Amino acid sequence: MAVKAEKAVKATEPEKTPAKKEAPKDEASFFMYLGPTILGVIQSASIYTGTRKGVEKLLSDAIEKYPRIKALLVSDKTIAEDRINVNKPGTRLYAEYHRLVNELKK
């Protein structure tokens, strides 16, 4: 009888579902540049597919010349929030955007 009671308890326990694994930041399907347009270098709102490492390699010449470009590349996973934050004073993206704009003015 004890065995039957044990089985009954097991049957009423909720099934445990495996926790969803979040994709690493490197595995985004695309990245968007949220910085200002720099003529001959990069255009605002440009979209690049691939991993972060691949996109940074593609933009290596631009990033070498303007390192803040790297900070303004955002993944598809955070783009909705990042598009707000780039215009919101006090956020990292806002600061990076305006630092780059000031560098371009010099």
Secondary structure, 3 states (H helix, E strand, C coil): CHHHHHHHHHHHCCCCCCCCCCCCHHHCCEEEECCCCECCCECCCCEEECCHHHHHHHCHHHHHHCCHHHHCEEECCCHHHHHHHCCCCCCHHHHHHHHHHHHHHC
